[in-house]
C-alpha cells in the first residue's frame, strides 16, 4: 500500500481547540462519548426488525405472496439499521466504553452476511484515513462502469452513470454478502494487511462460514419450508437487498461524491499538503441536519462531517457536537459543507455523477 502522509505543520490550533471544546462538552454534561441507553434501545429495535420476519419465514408458516414480500422488506429495513447504527458505531469503538461489547455488537455485520474484519480495513482504515483519495479510499473503487473520482479513467458510457447508477446501488448488499468480501480479502492481502498466509486463509474461511450461515436462514430454509412458489421467495429476497443496498449507497455516497467535495492528490513523494482534519472538512458533506427522525434511522450519518472529525464518538452525540464544529469552522474560515435536506443532497450527488461522467478534469 502507498505510504501517504498528511501535513502536521498546519491546523494545530483548530485541532487543539476542537479537542478541547469537545472534551469540555462531555465533561460539563457529565455524559459518556459512547452510545449509552439510546443506542441499546435502537439496537433492540433494529435487530428485532431484522430477525423477527426471518424467524417467521424459517417456521414455514407463510402462504401469501404479500406476506412474504412484507416480511422480507421489513427485515431489509432492520438490516439497513444494523449497518448504519449498530455495527457502524461498534466497529468504530464508539458503541460502548467496553471493548468486549464493541466487538460483540460489531459482529452484527457478520449476522447480515458481511465481514467485520474486512469492513474495518475498508471503512476505518482506507476510507476514513484517505477520504476521496484515488486508489486509496476504497469507497471510490467501484466497478469500472461507475466513475466516482475525477482521477479515474473516463469512458464514453460514464455520461449515463447518473441514470444507471441507481441499479448498481440496489445491488450493493447482494454483491456484498456473496462475492465482495472475498474480492477485498485478496486485494487487502496484496496491500499488506494480511502478511501471514495462515491469517489470510482463516479470514477467507470465516467469511465463507458466515455467508453460508446467512444464506441458509435468510433464503434456503424459507425456500424449502414455505408453501409458496420458489420464485416468490427469490424475488422477495432480491427486493429486500435491492431496497437495503439503495438506502446504504445513497446515505454514504451523498456524503463525499458531491460538487463541493475535493479529491486531493498526493505528490510524487506520497505527501498531501494539508492537515488531516482540514482534509476531512474538504471532502465531506452533511445533509438534513434538522431532521431528527431521519437522523435516528440512518445512525446520525447525515452528520458525516462530525463523524469524520470524531469517528470514535457515538453518532448519538453528533447533532449537539455539530454546533461546536460549525462555530469553529467559521472561526478558522474553513469549509463546512451541508445540504438543507436529503433530497437536495441526492440532487447534488446526481449532478456530481453527471459531471464526473463527462469531465476528465478534477473539481479542485
C-alpha positions as a Python dict, from the first residue, in 0.01 Angstrom:
ca = {
    (1, 'X'): (0, 0, 0),
    (2, 'X'): (120, 350, -78),
    (3, 'X'): (262, 539, 218),
    (4, 'X'): (60, 862, 201),
    (5, 'X'): (110, 1122, 471),
    (6, 'X'): (-64, 1446, 567),
    (7, 'X'): (91, 1772, 679),
    (8, 'X'): (137, 1832, 1051),
    (9, 'X'): (256, 2190, 1008),
    (10, 'X'): (-89, 2346, 973),
    (11, 'X'): (-418, 2332, 1156),
    (12, 'X'): (-276, 2270, 1501),
    (13, 'X'): (-477, 2550, 1660),
    (14, 'X'): (-803, 2420, 1512),
    (15, 'X'): (-719, 2064, 1615),
    (16, 'X'): (-638, 2162, 1973),
    (17, 'X'): (-944, 2383, 2014),
    (18, 'X'): (-1175, 2121, 1865),
    (19, 'X'): (-1041, 1855, 2101),
    (20, 'X'): (-1069, 2092, 2398),
    (21, 'X'): (-1427, 2203, 2329),
    (22, 'X'): (-1550, 1851, 2253),
    (23, 'X'): (-1398, 1714, 2574),
    (24, 'X'): (-1543, 2008, 2762),
    (25, 'X'): (-1889, 1928, 2623),
    (26, 'X'): (-1879, 1575, 2764),
    (27, 'X'): (-1728, 1685, 3095),
    (28, 'X'): (-1979, 1966, 3158),
    (29, 'X'): (-2276, 1749, 3064),
    (30, 'X'): (-2132, 1450, 3253),
    (31, 'X'): (-2201, 1206, 2972),
    (32, 'X'): (-2002, 935, 2801),
    (33, 'X'): (-1873, 954, 2445),
    (34, 'X'): (-2027, 613, 2379),
    (35, 'X'): (-2389, 547, 2278),
    (36, 'X'): (-2535, 456, 2618),
    (37, 'X'): (-2901, 365, 2661),
    (38, 'X'): (-3024, 530, 2337),
    (39, 'X'): (-2810, 305, 2118),
    (40, 'X'): (-2908, -3, 2317),
    (41, 'X'): (-3275, 76, 2252),
    (42, 'X'): (-3203, 133, 1884),
    (43, 'X'): (-3015, -197, 1868),
    (44, 'X'): (-3314, -384, 2008),
    (45, 'X'): (-3544, -217, 1753),
    (46, 'X'): (-3321, -285, 1452),
    (47, 'X'): (-3232, -642, 1547),
    (48, 'X'): (-3600, -715, 1608),
    (49, 'X'): (-3695, -571, 1269),
    (50, 'X'): (-3426, -779, 1101),
    (51, 'X'): (-3465, -1111, 1282),
    (52, 'X'): (-3838, -1143, 1356),
    (53, 'X'): (-3952, -1160, 990),
    (54, 'X'): (-3678, -1414, 914),
    (55, 'X'): (-3781, -1628, 1212),
    (56, 'X'): (-4138, -1630, 1083),
    (57, 'X'): (-4013, -1727, 735),
    (58, 'X'): (-3798, -2003, 885),
    (59, 'X'): (-4102, -2153, 1057),
    (60, 'X'): (-4258, -2220, 717),
    (61, 'X'): (-4595, -2072, 801),
    (62, 'X'): (-4622, -1807, 528),
    (63, 'X'): (-4856, -1889, 243),
    (64, 'X'): (-4943, -1547, 98),
    (65, 'X'): (-4723, -1370, -157),
    (66, 'X'): (-4792, -1031, 2),
    (67, 'X'): (-4682, -1166, 340),
    (68, 'X'): (-4355, -1296, 200),
    (69, 'X'): (-4270, -958, 46),
    (70, 'X'): (-4377, -767, 356),
    (71, 'X'): (-4161, -982, 585),
    (72, 'X'): (-3851, -956, 367),
    (73, 'X'): (-3888, -579, 324),
    (74, 'X'): (-3929, -527, 699),
    (75, 'X'): (-3619, -739, 753),
    (76, 'X'): (-3439, -520, 498),
    (77, 'X'): (-3520, -209, 700),
    (78, 'X'): (-3368, -378, 1005),
    (79, 'X'): (-3064, -481, 800),
    (80, 'X'): (-3005, -121, 693),
    (81, 'X'): (-3046, -7, 1054),
    (82, 'X'): (-2789, -260, 1173),
    (83, 'X'): (-2545, -142, 908),
    (84, 'X'): (-2589, 229, 972),
    (85, 'X'): (-2625, 230, 1351),
    (86, 'X'): (-2520, -81, 1542),
    (87, 'X'): (-2220, -228, 1364),
    (88, 'X'): (-2102, 113, 1242),
    (89, 'X'): (-2063, 253, 1593),
    (90, 'X'): (-1937, -79, 1730),
    (91, 'X'): (-1660, -123, 1474),
    (92, 'X'): (-1552, 236, 1531),
    (93, 'X'): (-1528, 153, 1901),
    (94, 'X'): (-1793, 407, 1999),
    (95, 'X'): (-2091, 182, 2077),
    (96, 'X'): (-1971, 117, 2432),
    (97, 'X'): (-1684, 201, 2665),
    (98, 'X'): (-1612, -173, 2685),
    (99, 'X'): (-1409, -326, 2401),
    (100, 'X'): (-1578, -663, 2450),
    (101, 'X'): (-1923, -513, 2385),
    (102, 'X'): (-1796, -323, 2082),
    (103, 'X'): (-1650, -647, 1949),
    (104, 'X'): (-1974, -837, 2014),
    (105, 'X'): (-2202, -578, 1856),
    (106, 'X'): (-1957, -538, 1568),
    (107, 'X'): (-2032, -898, 1475),
    (108, 'X'): (-2384, -788, 1385),
    (109, 'X'): (-2237, -716, 1041),
    (110, 'X'): (-2148, -1086, 1016),
    (111, 'X'): (-2506, -1166, 1108),
    (112, 'X'): (-2622, -990, 790),
    (113, 'X'): (-2373, -1179, 575),
    (114, 'X'): (-2074, -943, 567),
    (115, 'X'): (-1738, -948, 749),
    (116, 'X'): (-1631, -727, 1040),
    (117, 'X'): (-1256, -754, 978),
    (118, 'X'): (-1281, -661, 611),
    (119, 'X'): (-1519, -375, 681),
    (120, 'X'): (-1281, -225, 938),
    (121, 'X'): (-1000, -221, 682),
    (122, 'X'): (-1220, -84, 403),
    (123, 'X'): (-1400, 176, 613),
    (124, 'X'): (-1199, 264, 922),
    (125, 'X'): (-853, 246, 766),
    (126, 'X'): (-887, 323, 396),
    (127, 'X'): (-1199, 539, 372),
    (128, 'X'): (-1155, 742, 691),
    (129, 'X'): (-782, 796, 652),
    (130, 'X'): (-770, 866, 277),
    (131, 'X'): (-1116, 1010, 211),
    (132, 'X'): (-1165, 1083, -162),
    (133, 'X'): (-805, 995, -247),
    (134, 'X'): (-798, 798, -570),
    (135, 'X'): (-696, 429, -537),
    (136, 'X'): (-674, 452, -157),
    (137, 'X'): (-1029, 536, -50),
    (138, 'X'): (-1195, 202, -120),
    (139, 'X'): (-1539, 364, -139),
    (140, 'X'): (-1425, 513, -471),
    (141, 'X'): (-1308, 178, -605),
    (142, 'X'): (-1635, 93, -776),
    (143, 'X'): (-1684, -134, -1080),
    (144, 'X'): (-1542, 20, -1397),
    (145, 'X'): (-1886, 117, -1524),
    (146, 'X'): (-1902, 378, -1245),
    (147, 'X'): (-1669, 677, -1209),
    (148, 'X'): (-1668, 833, -862),
    (149, 'X'): (-1329, 1001, -884),
    (150, 'X'): (-1206, 1265, -1133),
    (151, 'X'): (-873, 1079, -1133),
    (152, 'X'): (-1026, 763, -1275),
    (153, 'X'): (-1016, 695, -1650),
    (154, 'X'): (-1315, 845, -1829),
    (155, 'X'): (-1515, 630, -2074),
    (156, 'X'): (-1798, 731, -2305),
    (157, 'X'): (-2060, 534, -2111),
    (158, 'X'): (-1991, 727, -1790),
    (159, 'X'): (-2202, 1014, -1927),
    (160, 'X'): (-2504, 797, -1848),
    (161, 'X'): (-2394, 692, -1500),
    (162, 'X'): (-2624, 936, -1321),
    (163, 'X'): (-2909, 734, -1475),
    (164, 'X'): (-2794, 374, -1439),
    (165, 'X'): (-2613, 416, -1106),
    (166, 'X'): (-2936, 351, -914),
    (167, 'X'): (-2950, -6, -1040),
    (168, 'X'): (-2595, -72, -916),
    (169, 'X'): (-2673, 96, -583),
    (170, 'X'): (-2953, -155, -537),
    (171, 'X'): (-2711, -445, -592),
    (172, 'X'): (-2470, -327, -320),
    (173, 'X'): (-2563, -560, -34),
    (174, 'X'): (-2639, -857, -257),
    (175, 'X'): (-2288, -838, -404),
    (176, 'X'): (-2150, -765, -57),
    (177, 'X'): (-2291, -1080, 104),
    (178, 'X'): (-2193, -1301, -187),
    (179, 'X'): (-1858, -1212, -351),
    (180, 'X'): (-1736, -868, -248),
    (181, 'X'): (-1566, -967, 79),
    (182, 'X'): (-1365, -1240, -92),
    (183, 'X'): (-1250, -992, -356),
    (184, 'X'): (-1144, -747, -89),
    (185, 'X'): (-965, -1012, 118),
    (186, 'X'): (-745, -1088, -183),
    (187, 'X'): (-700, -716, -252),
    (188, 'X'): (-605, -638, 109),
    (189, 'X'): (-361, -930, 115),
    (190, 'X'): (-178, -769, -180),
    (191, 'X'): (-184, -437, 6),
    (192, 'X'): (-11, -596, 304),
    (193, 'X'): (-295, -619, 555),
    (194, 'X'): (-269, -999, 576),
    (195, 'X'): (102, -1074, 590),
    (196, 'X'): (69, -1428, 722),
    (197, 'X'): (-82, -1690, 492),
    (198, 'X'): (-247, -1858, 791),
    (199, 'X'): (-430, -1540, 890),
    (200, 'X'): (-538, -1480, 531),
    (201, 'X'): (-680, -1831, 490),
    (202, 'X'): (-857, -1813, 825),
    (203, 'X'): (-1025, -1488, 723),
    (204, 'X'): (-1144, -1646, 399),
    (205, 'X'): (-1281, -1943, 595),
    (206, 'X'): (-1460, -1725, 849),
    (207, 'X'): (-1615, -1514, 574),
    (208, 'X'): (-1736, -1827, 396),
    (209, 'X'): (-1890, -1977, 711),
    (210, 'X'): (-2079, -1657, 796),
    (211, 'X'): (-2208, -1619, 442),
    (212, 'X'): (-2328, -1979, 420),
    (213, 'X'): (-2499, -1933, 757),
    (214, 'X'): (-2668, -1614, 640),
    (215, 'X'): (-2794, -1760, 312),
    (216, 'X'): (-2924, -2066, 499),
    (217, 'X'): (-3155, -1876, 735),
    (218, 'X'): (-3230, -1581, 505),
    (219, 'X'): (-3302, -1774, 185),
    (220, 'X'): (-3257, -2152, 168),
    (221, 'X'): (-3469, -2257, 468),
    (222, 'X'): (-3757, -2021, 370),
    (223, 'X'): (-3733, -2164, 17),
    (224, 'X'): (-3772, -2519, 145),
    (225, 'X'): (-4032, -2475, 418),
    (226, 'X'): (-4281, -2213, 297),
    (227, 'X'): (-4577, -2326, 81),
    (228, 'X'): (-4528, -2060, -185),
    (229, 'X'): (-4355, -2077, -522),
    (230, 'X'): (-3976, -2068, -515),
    (231, 'X'): (-3966, -1763, -740),
    (232, 'X'): (-4170, -1565, -484),
    (233, 'X'): (-3907, -1623, -215),
    (234, 'X'): (-3622, -1542, -453),
    (235, 'X'): (-3785, -1224, -582),
    (236, 'X'): (-3875, -1105, -231),
    (237, 'X'): (-3519, -1177, -112),
    (238, 'X'): (-3383, -980, -408),
    (239, 'X'): (-3621, -689, -339),
    (240, 'X'): (-3510, -681, 24),
    (241, 'X'): (-3147, -648, -77),
    (242, 'X'): (-3222, -403, -355),
    (243, 'X'): (-3400, -173, -109),
    (244, 'X'): (-3130, -207, 156),
    (245, 'X'): (-2849, -158, -95),
    (246, 'X'): (-3013, 156, -232),
    (247, 'X'): (-3058, 302, 116),
    (248, 'X'): (-2698, 235, 223),
    (249, 'X'): (-2547, 353, -105),
    (250, 'X'): (-2732, 684, -114),
    (251, 'X'): (-2669, 758, 255),
    (252, 'X'): (-2293, 706, 222),
    (253, 'X'): (-2229, 842, -128),
    (254, 'X'): (-2413, 1170, -70),
    (255, 'X'): (-2152, 1246, 193),
    (256, 'X'): (-1847, 1250, -36),
    (257, 'X'): (-1928, 1235, -408),
    (258, 'X'): (-2062, 1588, -410),
    (259, 'X'): (-1997, 1908, -609),
    (260, 'X'): (-1818, 2086, -325),
    (261, 'X'): (-1611, 1786, -221),
    (262, 'X'): (-1246, 1785, -316),
    (263, 'X'): (-1045, 1489, -441),
    (264, 'X'): (-687, 1563, -324),
    (265, 'X'): (-384, 1408, -492),
    (266, 'X'): (-64, 1307, -310),
    (267, 'X'): (252, 1442, -471),
    (268, 'X'): (525, 1215, -609),
    (269, 'X'): (654, 1162, -256),
    (270, 'X'): (313, 1048, -129),
    (271, 'X'): (252, 1371, 62),
    (272, 'X'): (-76, 1562, 86),
    (273, 'X'): (-4, 1923, 180),
    (274, 'X'): (-299, 1954, 414),
    (275, 'X'): (-385, 1889, 776),
    (276, 'X'): (-581, 1562, 813),
    (277, 'X'): (-878, 1735, 979),
    (278, 'X'): (-884, 2001, 706),
    (279, 'X'): (-878, 1719, 454),
    (280, 'X'): (-1189, 1569, 613),
    (281, 'X'): (-1371, 1903, 602),
    (282, 'X'): (-1289, 1950, 233),
    (283, 'X'): (-1400, 1602, 129),
    (284, 'X'): (-1714, 1552, 340),
    (285, 'X'): (-2068, 1689, 346),
    (286, 'X'): (-2365, 1687, 584),
    (287, 'X'): (-2733, 1689, 495),
    (288, 'X'): (-3073, 1722, 665),
    (289, 'X'): (-2927, 1847, 997),
    (290, 'X'): (-3270, 1933, 1141),
    (291, 'X'): (-3441, 1602, 1068),
    (292, 'X'): (-3441, 1407, 1397),
    (293, 'X'): (-3636, 1101, 1283),
    (294, 'X'): (-3434, 1063, 964),
    (295, 'X'): (-3110, 1110, 1156),
    (296, 'X'): (-3217, 848, 1411),
    (297, 'X'): (-3287, 591, 1141),
    (298, 'X'): (-2961, 637, 948),
    (299, 'X'): (-2741, 637, 1257),
    (300, 'X'): (-2652, 1007, 1252),
    (301, 'X'): (-2476, 964, 918),
    (302, 'X'): (-2632, 1287, 795),
    (303, 'X'): (-2367, 1444, 1023),
    (304, 'X'): (-2078, 1299, 823),
    (305, 'X'): (-1853, 1597, 893),
    (306, 'X'): (-1871, 1533, 1266),
    (307, 'X'): (-1832, 1160, 1210),
    (308, 'X'): (-1513, 1205, 1007),
    (309, 'X'): (-1364, 1451, 1253),
    (310, 'X'): (-1468, 1249, 1559),
    (311, 'X'): (-1505, 885, 1447),
    (312, 'X'): (-1456, 740, 1796),
    (313, 'X'): (-1758, 923, 1936),
    (314, 'X'): (-2103, 767, 1906),
    (315, 'X'): (-2344, 909, 1649),
    (316, 'X'): (-2588, 975, 1933),
    (317, 'X'): (-2394, 1296, 2007),
    (318, 'X'): (-2334, 1427, 1655),
    (319, 'X'): (-2625, 1672, 1642),
    (320, 'X'): (-2508, 1859, 1951),
    (321, 'X'): (-2142, 1839, 1852),
    (322, 'X'): (-2224, 1984, 1510),
    (323, 'X'): (-2288, 2321, 1675),
    (324, 'X'): (-1934, 2319, 1814),
    (325, 'X'): (-1779, 2209, 1486),
    (326, 'X'): (-1967, 2462, 1276),
    (327, 'X'): (-1867, 2754, 1502),
    (328, 'X'): (-1503, 2652, 1487),
    (329, 'X'): (-1503, 2620, 1108),
    (330, 'X'): (-1646, 2971, 1088),
    (331, 'X'): (-1383, 3099, 1329),
    (332, 'X'): (-1096, 2948, 1130),
    (333, 'X'): (-1254, 3019, 790),
    (334, 'X'): (-1280, 2651, 700),
    (335, 'X'): (-1540, 2477, 482),
    (336, 'X'): (-1846, 2322, 645),
    (337, 'X'): (-2041, 2157, 367),
    (338, 'X'): (-2407, 2086, 439),
    (339, 'X'): (-2729, 2041, 242),
    (340, 'X'): (-3063, 2156, 382),
    (341, 'X'): (-3236, 1820, 331),
    (342, 'X'): (-3178, 1472, 195),
    (343, 'X'): (-3347, 1541, -139),
    (344, 'X'): (-3118, 1835, -209),
    (345, 'X'): (-2821, 1613, -121),
    (346, 'X'): (-2938, 1346, -366),
    (347, 'X'): (-2988, 1611, -634),
    (348, 'X'): (-2636, 1746, -580),
    (349, 'X'): (-2498, 1392, -586),
    (350, 'X'): (-2666, 1330, -922),
    (351, 'X'): (-2515, 1650, -1059),
    (352, 'X'): (-2173, 1538, -943),
    (353, 'X'): (-2217, 1197, -1105),
    (354, 'X'): (-2316, 1369, -1428),
    (355, 'X'): (-2011, 1596, -1403),
    (356, 'X'): (-1778, 1303, -1338),
    (357, 'X'): (-1932, 1125, -1634),
    (358, 'X'): (-1839, 1399, -1878),
    (359, 'X'): (-1536, 1584, -1740),
    (360, 'X'): (-1186, 1446, -1721),
    (361, 'X'): (-1057, 1739, -1515),
    (362, 'X'): (-1068, 1741, -1135),
    (363, 'X'): (-1314, 1952, -936),
    (364, 'X'): (-1042, 2134, -748),
}
